[in-house]
Structure formats: structure tokens, C-alpha cells
Amino acid sequence: MKEFKQLNKIFIFKYDPVSNLEKMLDEFQAATAKKLKSVEPIVLRCNSLEILLSNMNKTRWGIFQTLVNEKPNSWNELAQLLQKDYPLIKKEAESLTAMGIIELHQQNQEIQPIISYERIIFDLSAKAKKQREVSPLRV
């Protein structure tokens, strides 16, 4: 079995009420294409808390944990470890691949899912809006 180096990175799902779709897509594409020049962790911003939280459902979280802890050699082994159907695991893992959270490596006849990050963080802090200063009422 070939051992792949596990990356020491953090992936952040960030709630950002002032972000917009165009900005989010640009950042996401730059992140997944590894074109970011900064040393900041990769951040996926979303202005909808519901959408943000739906990106990491229970099955995807289980896949992430299993990849970190068990390091399965194939989709089949991953499905067996999770005791889930292969098509479901493959579909959910492909979503994680599209987000850049896991990578796929060809190993003999099998495709091995490899975790790209050691930690996933949900940052739900909202930016505070600047309050306008109110002039005192002069009488």
C-alpha cells in the first residue's frame, strides 16, 4: 500500500452575510485550483447559514472522519467501514472532492480517496454592521 502524505491544512466553512455569489464562486474556484497565493487556510464563504451547514451533512462528516482515522484504500473499503451503500458514499465523496476536501488517487484498479485537510472548521461569527453615530438632539 502506498502511503500518501496527509496535508496539515484547515478548511473553513464561513458564514459571511455580506458575501455575494460571484465573490463566493471566484474564491471557491481559486481555492480548488490551488491558485491562492496566501498562506491562509481555504475558506468557503456563504451568506446563507442553511446552505453553508448543508454542505457538510451527516454522511459527508462520516466520510471525512473515516478518511482521517481509518485511511481506507478504496471507495468500496470506505463504504464498508461506514456500513453504507457504495453509490451513496461515492456520490457524497465526489461532493467533498468538488469542494477540495478530499483528493482521489489511482491505485492499481482502485481509486483511493485521500483526505486533504486535518480539520474542518465552521466559522459562524457574523460581521457586525457599523452603527451610525447619532447626533445629539439640540434644543
Secondary structure, DSSP 8 states (H G I E B T S, - for coil): ---------EEEEEE-TT--HHHHHHHHHHHHTT---S-S-EEEEES-HHHHHHTT-HHHHHHHHHHHHH--SSHHHHHHHHT--HHHHHHHHHHHHHHTSEEEEEETTEEEEEES-SEEEEE----------------
